[in-house]
Amino acid sequence: NNHWIFRAVPDAPGQTELDFYVDFEFHNRMLQKIIETLFNEAVKRMVSAFEARARALYG
């Protein structure tokens, strides 16, 4: 599951705050730990790509 919430930043015209939430669960605990490590890195990369694209489009 994941969801994105966009909010205008009070007292900062033109700025937007983003809450991005990702959740997953595996029944196998060992697999869960392995995937958590890899997934955290993947989420960091997604956020970086999102921020880079937003900067390219909106400055």
PDB file of N, CA, C and O in Angstrom:
ATOM      1  N   ASN A   1       0.837  -1.181   0.000  1.00  0.00           N
ATOM      2  CA  ASN A   1       0.000   0.000   0.000  1.00  0.00           C
ATOM      3  C   ASN A   1       0.880   1.242   0.000  1.00  0.00           C
ATOM      4  O   ASN A   1       1.970   1.251   0.572  1.00  0.00           O
ATOM      5  N   ASN A   2       0.394   2.272  -0.642  1.00  0.00           N
ATOM      6  CA  ASN A   2       1.060   3.566  -0.560  1.00  0.00           C
ATOM      7  C   ASN A   2       0.035   4.662  -0.787  1.00  0.00           C
ATOM      8  O   ASN A   2      -0.979   4.454  -1.453  1.00  0.00           O
ATOM      9  N   HIS A   3       0.306   5.808  -0.237  1.00  0.00           N
ATOM     10  CA  HIS A   3      -0.533   6.973  -0.531  1.00  0.00           C
ATOM     11  C   HIS A   3       0.309   8.234  -0.447  1.00  0.00           C
ATOM     12  O   HIS A   3       1.331   8.293   0.238  1.00  0.00           O
ATOM     13  N   TRP A   4      -0.158   9.227  -1.164  1.00  0.00           N
ATOM     14  CA  TRP A   4       0.529  10.511  -1.262  1.00  0.00           C
ATOM     15  C   TRP A   4      -0.450  11.584  -0.812  1.00  0.00           C
ATOM     16  O   TRP A   4      -1.604  11.601  -1.242  1.00  0.00           O
ATOM     17  N   ILE A   5       0.013  12.480   0.056  1.00  0.00           N
ATOM     18  CA  ILE A   5      -0.815  13.602   0.505  1.00  0.00           C
ATOM     19  C   ILE A   5      -0.042  14.890   0.224  1.00  0.00           C
ATOM     20  O   ILE A   5       1.061  15.091   0.732  1.00  0.00           O
ATOM     21  N   PHE A   6      -0.634  15.749  -0.585  1.00  0.00           N
ATOM     22  CA  PHE A   6      -0.040  17.039  -0.931  1.00  0.00           C
ATOM     23  C   PHE A   6      -0.768  18.127  -0.155  1.00  0.00           C
ATOM     24  O   PHE A   6      -1.998  18.154  -0.119  1.00  0.00           O
ATOM     25  N   ARG A   7       0.003  19.032   0.472  1.00  0.00           N
ATOM     26  CA  ARG A   7      -0.563  20.153   1.227  1.00  0.00           C
ATOM     27  C   ARG A   7       0.188  21.431   0.893  1.00  0.00           C
ATOM     28  O   ARG A   7       1.410  21.426   0.741  1.00  0.00           O
ATOM     29  N   ALA A   8      -0.541  22.505   0.783  1.00  0.00           N
ATOM     30  CA  ALA A   8       0.097  23.813   0.640  1.00  0.00           C
ATOM     31  C   ALA A   8       0.815  24.138   1.945  1.00  0.00           C
ATOM     32  O   ALA A   8       0.310  23.834   3.026  1.00  0.00           O
ATOM     33  N   VAL A   9       1.978  24.749   1.848  1.00  0.00           N
ATOM     34  CA  VAL A   9       2.740  25.122   3.042  1.00  0.00           C
ATOM     35  C   VAL A   9       2.254  26.486   3.517  1.00  0.00           C
ATOM     36  O   VAL A   9       2.331  27.466   2.775  1.00  0.00           O
ATOM     37  N   PRO A  10       1.748  26.555   4.763  1.00  0.00           N
ATOM     38  CA  PRO A  10       1.287  27.843   5.278  1.00  0.00           C
ATOM     39  C   PRO A  10       2.428  28.868   5.271  1.00  0.00           C
ATOM     40  O   PRO A  10       3.575  28.534   5.567  1.00  0.00           O
ATOM     41  N   ASP A  11       2.106  30.081   4.938  1.00  0.00           N
ATOM     42  CA  ASP A  11       3.077  31.188   4.925  1.00  0.00           C
ATOM     43  C   ASP A  11       4.221  30.978   3.941  1.00  0.00           C
ATOM     44  O   ASP A  11       5.278  31.591   4.089  1.00  0.00           O
ATOM     45  N   ALA A  12       4.029  30.124   2.940  1.00  0.00           N
ATOM     46  CA  ALA A  12       5.065  29.889   1.922  1.00  0.00           C
ATOM     47  C   ALA A  12       4.373  29.698   0.567  1.00  0.00           C
ATOM     48  O   ALA A  12       4.256  28.575   0.079  1.00  0.00           O
ATOM     49  N   PRO A  13       3.920  30.795  -0.031  1.00  0.00           N
ATOM     50  CA  PRO A  13       3.209  30.696  -1.305  1.00  0.00           C
ATOM     51  C   PRO A  13       4.021  29.927  -2.354  1.00  0.00           C
ATOM     52  O   PRO A  13       5.228  30.124  -2.495  1.00  0.00           O
ATOM     53  N   GLY A  14       3.333  29.053  -3.079  1.00  0.00           N
ATOM     54  CA  GLY A  14       3.982  28.302  -4.139  1.00  0.00           C
ATOM     55  C   GLY A  14       4.708  27.047  -3.672  1.00  0.00           C
ATOM     56  O   GLY A  14       5.240  26.303  -4.496  1.00  0.00           O
ATOM     57  N   GLN A  15       4.738  26.800  -2.368  1.00  0.00           N
ATOM     58  CA  GLN A  15       5.409  25.599  -1.862  1.00  0.00           C
ATOM     59  C   GLN A  15       4.381  24.561  -1.439  1.00  0.00           C
ATOM     60  O   GLN A  15       3.292  24.888  -0.967  1.00  0.00           O
ATOM     61  N   THR A  16       4.752  23.321  -1.618  1.00  0.00           N
ATOM     62  CA  THR A  16       3.874  22.208  -1.283  1.00  0.00           C
ATOM     63  C   THR A  16       4.628  21.197  -0.434  1.00  0.00           C
ATOM     64  O   THR A  16       5.793  20.894  -0.692  1.00  0.00           O
ATOM     65  N   GLU A  17       3.955  20.687   0.569  1.00  0.00           N
ATOM     66  CA  GLU A  17       4.518  19.623   1.405  1.00  0.00           C
ATOM     67  C   GLU A  17       3.916  18.297   0.948  1.00  0.00           C
ATOM     68  O   GLU A  17       2.726  18.219   0.641  1.00  0.00           O
ATOM     69  N   LEU A  18       4.735  17.275   0.908  1.00  0.00           N
ATOM     70  CA  LEU A  18       4.274  15.963   0.478  1.00  0.00           C
ATOM     71  C   LEU A  18       4.534  14.952   1.571  1.00  0.00           C
ATOM     72  O   LEU A  18       5.660  14.819   2.049  1.00  0.00           O
ATOM     73  N   ASP A  19       3.497  14.238   1.967  1.00  0.00           N
ATOM     74  CA  ASP A  19       3.638  13.065   2.831  1.00  0.00           C
ATOM     75  C   ASP A  19       3.456  11.856   1.929  1.00  0.00           C
ATOM     76  O   ASP A  19       2.442  11.721   1.244  1.00  0.00           O
ATOM     77  N   PHE A  20       4.448  10.987   1.939  1.00  0.00           N
ATOM     78  CA  PHE A  20       4.450   9.797   1.094  1.00  0.00           C
ATOM     79  C   PHE A  20       4.578   8.601   2.011  1.00  0.00           C
ATOM     80  O   PHE A  20       5.544   8.500   2.768  1.00  0.00           O
ATOM     81  N   TYR A  21       3.623   7.698   1.955  1.00  0.00           N
ATOM     82  CA  TYR A  21       3.586   6.573   2.876  1.00  0.00           C
ATOM     83  C   TYR A  21       3.559   5.268   2.089  1.00  0.00           C
ATOM     84  O   TYR A  21       2.735   5.096   1.191  1.00  0.00           O
ATOM     85  N   VAL A  22       4.449   4.362   2.425  1.00  0.00           N
ATOM     86  CA  VAL A  22       4.507   3.049   1.801  1.00  0.00           C
ATOM     87  C   VAL A  22       4.507   2.003   2.905  1.00  0.00           C
ATOM     88  O   VAL A  22       5.226   2.137   3.896  1.00  0.00           O
ATOM     89  N   ASP A  23       3.706   0.970   2.735  1.00  0.00           N
ATOM     90  CA  ASP A  23       3.622  -0.080   3.735  1.00  0.00           C
ATOM     91  C   ASP A  23       3.583  -1.435   3.040  1.00  0.00           C
ATOM     92  O   ASP A  23       2.919  -1.600   2.017  1.00  0.00           O
ATOM     93  N   PHE A  24       4.287  -2.382   3.595  1.00  0.00           N
ATOM     94  CA  PHE A  24       4.253  -3.744   3.067  1.00  0.00           C
ATOM     95  C   PHE A  24       4.559  -4.712   4.198  1.00  0.00           C
ATOM     96  O   PHE A  24       5.142  -4.333   5.214  1.00  0.00           O
ATOM     97  N   GLU A  25       4.165  -5.955   4.015  1.00  0.00           N
ATOM     98  CA  GLU A  25       4.432  -6.960   5.033  1.00  0.00           C
ATOM     99  C   GLU A  25       4.522  -8.338   4.381  1.00  0.00           C
ATOM    100  O   GLU A  25       3.717  -8.689   3.519  1.00  0.00           O
ATOM    101  N   PHE A  26       5.513  -9.104   4.809  1.00  0.00           N
ATOM    102  CA  PHE A  26       5.667 -10.484   4.369  1.00  0.00           C
ATOM    103  C   PHE A  26       5.466 -11.386   5.577  1.00  0.00           C
ATOM    104  O   PHE A  26       5.792 -11.002   6.701  1.00  0.00           O
ATOM    105  N   HIS A  27       4.946 -12.550   5.359  1.00  0.00           N
ATOM    106  CA  HIS A  27       4.744 -13.488   6.461  1.00  0.00           C
ATOM    107  C   HIS A  27       6.064 -14.105   6.922  1.00  0.00           C
ATOM    108  O   HIS A  27       6.202 -14.465   8.092  1.00  0.00           O
ATOM    109  N   ASN A  28       7.014 -14.228   6.034  1.00  0.00           N
ATOM    110  CA  ASN A  28       8.326 -14.782   6.363  1.00  0.00           C
ATOM    111  C   ASN A  28       9.181 -13.667   6.960  1.00  0.00           C
ATOM    112  O   ASN A  28       9.494 -12.696   6.271  1.00  0.00           O
ATOM    113  N   ARG A  29       9.562 -13.793   8.232  1.00  0.00           N
ATOM    114  CA  ARG A  29      10.292 -12.720   8.925  1.00  0.00           C
ATOM    115  C   ARG A  29      11.658 -12.444   8.308  1.00  0.00           C
ATOM    116  O   ARG A  29      12.072 -11.288   8.215  1.00  0.00           O
ATOM    117  N   MET A  30      12.357 -13.484   7.888  1.00  0.00           N
ATOM    118  CA  MET A  30      13.673 -13.285   7.292  1.00  0.00           C
ATOM    119  C   MET A  30      13.541 -12.518   5.964  1.00  0.00           C
ATOM    120  O   MET A  30      14.301 -11.589   5.692  1.00  0.00           O
ATOM    121  N   LEU A  31      12.583 -12.918   5.166  1.00  0.00           N
ATOM    122  CA  LEU A  31      12.336 -12.204   3.906  1.00  0.00           C
ATOM    123  C   LEU A  31      11.922 -10.763   4.180  1.00  0.00           C
ATOM    124  O   LEU A  31      12.335  -9.851   3.463  1.00  0.00           O
ATOM    125  N   GLN A  32      11.114 -10.555   5.208  1.00  0.00           N
ATOM    126  CA  GLN A  32      10.685  -9.207   5.595  1.00  0.00           C
ATOM    127  C   GLN A  32      11.892  -8.312   5.872  1.00  0.00           C
ATOM    128  O   GLN A  32      11.951  -7.183   5.385  1.00  0.00           O
ATOM    129  N   LYS A  33      12.847  -8.806   6.646  1.00  0.00           N
ATOM    130  CA  LYS A  33      14.036  -8.014   6.996  1.00  0.00           C
ATOM    131  C   LYS A  33      14.872  -7.701   5.761  1.00  0.00           C
ATOM    132  O   LYS A  33      15.355  -6.580   5.601  1.00  0.00           O
ATOM    133  N   ILE A  34      15.040  -8.677   4.901  1.00  0.00           N
ATOM    134  CA  ILE A  34      15.824  -8.467   3.679  1.00  0.00           C
ATOM    135  C   ILE A  34      15.157  -7.415   2.795  1.00  0.00           C
ATOM    136  O   ILE A  34      15.814  -6.494   2.311  1.00  0.00           O
ATOM    137  N   ILE A  35      13.861  -7.558   2.589  1.00  0.00           N
ATOM    138  CA  ILE A  35      13.127  -6.632   1.728  1.00  0.00           C
ATOM    139  C   ILE A  35      13.088  -5.234   2.348  1.00  0.00           C
ATOM    140  O   ILE A  35      13.186  -4.243   1.625  1.00  0.00           O
ATOM    141  N   GLU A  36      12.947  -5.138   3.673  1.00  0.00           N
ATOM    142  CA  GLU A  36      12.941  -3.821   4.324  1.00  0.00           C
ATOM    143  C   GLU A  36      14.196  -3.038   3.978  1.00  0.00           C
ATOM    144  O   GLU A  36      14.125  -1.856   3.641  1.00  0.00           O
ATOM    145  N   THR A  37      15.337  -3.691   4.062  1.00  0.00           N
ATOM    146  CA  THR A  37      16.607  -3.035   3.774  1.00  0.00           C
ATOM    147  C   THR A  37      16.644  -2.547   2.327  1.00  0.00           C
ATOM    148  O   THR A  37      17.000  -1.399   2.064  1.00  0.00           O
ATOM    149  N   LEU A  38      16.281  -3.408   1.406  1.00  0.00           N
ATOM    150  CA  LEU A  38      16.288  -3.031  -0.001  1.00  0.00           C
ATOM    151  C   LEU A  38      15.224  -1.992  -0.317  1.00  0.00           C
ATOM    152  O   LEU A  38      15.458  -1.068  -1.097  1.00  0.00           O
ATOM    153  N   PHE A  39      14.054  -2.146   0.293  1.00  0.00           N
ATOM    154  CA  PHE A  39      12.945  -1.254   0.004  1.00  0.00           C
ATOM    155  C   PHE A  39      13.207   0.150   0.506  1.00  0.00           C
ATOM    156  O   PHE A  39      12.851   1.121  -0.162  1.00  0.00           O
ATOM    157  N   ASN A  40      13.825   0.276   1.673  1.00  0.00           N
ATOM    158  CA  ASN A  40      14.154   1.608   2.192  1.00  0.00           C
ATOM    159  C   ASN A  40      15.041   2.364   1.209  1.00  0.00           C
ATOM    160  O   ASN A  40      14.841   3.559   0.988  1.00  0.00           O
ATOM    161  N   GLU A  41      16.010   1.684   0.623  1.00  0.00           N
ATOM    162  CA  GLU A  41      16.881   2.317  -0.371  1.00  0.00           C
ATOM    163  C   GLU A  41      16.091   2.685  -1.631  1.00  0.00           C
ATOM    164  O   GLU A  41      16.307   3.746  -2.216  1.00  0.00           O
ATOM    165  N   ALA A  42      15.190   1.816  -2.038  1.00  0.00           N
ATOM    166  CA  ALA A  42      14.364   2.091  -3.216  1.00  0.00           C
ATOM    167  C   ALA A  42      13.478   3.310  -2.985  1.00  0.00           C
ATOM    168  O   ALA A  42      13.317   4.134  -3.885  1.00  0.00           O
ATOM    169  N   VAL A  43      12.901   3.434  -1.794  1.00  0.00           N
ATOM    170  CA  VAL A  43      12.054   4.596  -1.480  1.00  0.00           C
ATOM    171  C   VAL A  43      12.882   5.873  -1.499  1.00  0.00           C
ATOM    172  O   VAL A  43      12.428   6.891  -2.021  1.00  0.00           O
ATOM    173  N   LYS A  44      14.083   5.839  -0.941  1.00  0.00           N
ATOM    174  CA  LYS A  44      14.957   7.018  -0.972  1.00  0.00           C
ATOM    175  C   LYS A  44      15.227   7.445  -2.407  1.00  0.00           C
ATOM    176  O   LYS A  44      15.223   8.637  -2.713  1.00  0.00           O
ATOM    177  N   ARG A  45      15.460   6.480  -3.286  1.00  0.00           N
ATOM    178  CA  ARG A  45      15.713   6.802  -4.697  1.00  0.00           C
ATOM    179  C   ARG A  45      14.476   7.369  -5.375  1.00  0.00           C
ATOM    180  O   ARG A  45      14.580   8.288  -6.187  1.00  0.00           O
ATOM    181  N   MET A  46      13.306   6.830  -5.050  1.00  0.00           N
ATOM    182  CA  MET A  46      12.065   7.356  -5.634  1.00  0.00           C
ATOM    183  C   MET A  46      11.841   8.798  -5.209  1.00  0.00           C
ATOM    184  O   MET A  46      11.475   9.642  -6.027  1.00  0.00           O
ATOM    185  N   VAL A  47      12.061   9.079  -3.932  1.00  0.00           N
ATOM    186  CA  VAL A  47      11.879  10.436  -3.422  1.00  0.00           C
ATOM    187  C   VAL A  47      12.872  11.388  -4.084  1.00  0.00           C
ATOM    188  O   VAL A  47      12.500  12.495  -4.475  1.00  0.00           O
ATOM    189  N   SER A  48      14.117  10.973  -4.213  1.00  0.00           N
ATOM    190  CA  SER A  48      15.126  11.817  -4.870  1.00  0.00           C
ATOM    191  C   SER A  48      14.746  12.102  -6.319  1.00  0.00           C
ATOM    192  O   SER A  48      14.884  13.231  -6.789  1.00  0.00           O
ATOM    193  N   ALA A  49      14.271  11.086  -7.021  1.00  0.00           N
ATOM    194  CA  ALA A  49      13.855  11.273  -8.414  1.00  0.00           C
ATOM    195  C   ALA A  49      12.655  12.210  -8.495  1.00  0.00           C
ATOM    196  O   ALA A  49      12.592  13.058  -9.384  1.00  0.00           O
ATOM    197  N   PHE A  50      11.705  12.066  -7.576  1.00  0.00           N
ATOM    198  CA  PHE A  50      10.543  12.940  -7.540  1.00  0.00           C
ATOM    199  C   PHE A  50      10.964  14.385  -7.313  1.00  0.00           C
ATOM    200  O   PHE A  50      10.500  15.290  -8.008  1.00  0.00           O
ATOM    201  N   GLU A  51      11.849  14.602  -6.335  1.00  0.00           N
ATOM    202  CA  GLU A  51      12.311  15.957  -6.041  1.00  0.00           C
ATOM    203  C   GLU A  51      13.076  16.555  -7.216  1.00  0.00           C
ATOM    204  O   GLU A  51      12.904  17.733  -7.531  1.00  0.00           O
ATOM    205  N   ALA A  52      13.912  15.763  -7.862  1.00  0.00           N
ATOM    206  CA  ALA A  52      14.679  16.264  -9.012  1.00  0.00           C
ATOM    207  C   ALA A  52      13.739  16.659 -10.143  1.00  0.00           C
ATOM    208  O   ALA A  52      13.927  17.699 -10.774  1.00  0.00           O
ATOM    209  N   ARG A  53      12.742  15.845 -10.398  1.00  0.00           N
ATOM    210  CA  ARG A  53      11.789  16.157 -11.481  1.00  0.00           C
ATOM    211  C   ARG A  53      10.962  17.396 -11.133  1.00  0.00           C
ATOM    212  O   ARG A  53      10.709  18.236 -11.997  1.00  0.00           O
ATOM    213  N   ALA A  54      10.542  17.512  -9.878  1.00  0.00           N
ATOM    214  CA  ALA A  54       9.776  18.692  -9.457  1.00  0.00           C
ATOM    215  C   ALA A  54      10.613  19.963  -9.620  1.00  0.00           C
ATOM    216  O   ALA A  54      10.109  20.993 -10.070  1.00  0.00           O
ATOM    217  N   ARG A  55      11.898  19.882  -9.248  1.00  0.00           N
ATOM    218  CA  ARG A  55      12.787  21.042  -9.426  1.00  0.00           C
ATOM    219  C   ARG A  55      12.935  21.391 -10.903  1.00  0.00           C
ATOM    220  O   ARG A  55      12.933  22.567 -11.268  1.00  0.00           O
ATOM    221  N   ALA A  56      13.065  20.376 -11.750  1.00  0.00           N
ATOM    222  CA  ALA A  56      13.223  20.615 -13.188  1.00  0.00           C
ATOM    223  C   ALA A  56      11.973  21.265 -13.778  1.00  0.00           C
ATOM    224  O   ALA A  56      12.071  22.123 -14.655  1.00  0.00           O
ATOM    225  N   LEU A  57      10.814  20.861 -13.302  1.00  0.00           N
ATOM    226  CA  LEU A  57       9.564  21.401 -13.838  1.00  0.00           C
ATOM    227  C   LEU A  57       9.180  22.746 -13.239  1.00  0.00           C
ATOM    228  O   LEU A  57       8.690  23.626 -13.946  1.00  0.00           O
ATOM    229  N   TYR A  58       9.400  22.907 -11.944  1.00  0.00           N
ATOM    230  CA  TYR A  58       8.850  24.067 -11.247  1.00  0.00           C
ATOM    231  C   TYR A  58       9.892  24.995 -10.627  1.00  0.00           C
ATOM    232  O   TYR A  58       9.547  26.041 -10.077  1.00  0.00           O
ATOM    233  N   GLY A  59      11.157  24.615 -10.714  1.00  0.00           N
ATOM    234  CA  GLY A  59      12.218  25.489 -10.216  1.00  0.00           C
ATOM    235  C   GLY A  59      12.556  25.365  -8.786  1.00  0.00           C
ATOM    236  O   GLY A  59      13.439  26.069  -8.297  1.00  0.00           O
TER     237      GLY A  59
END
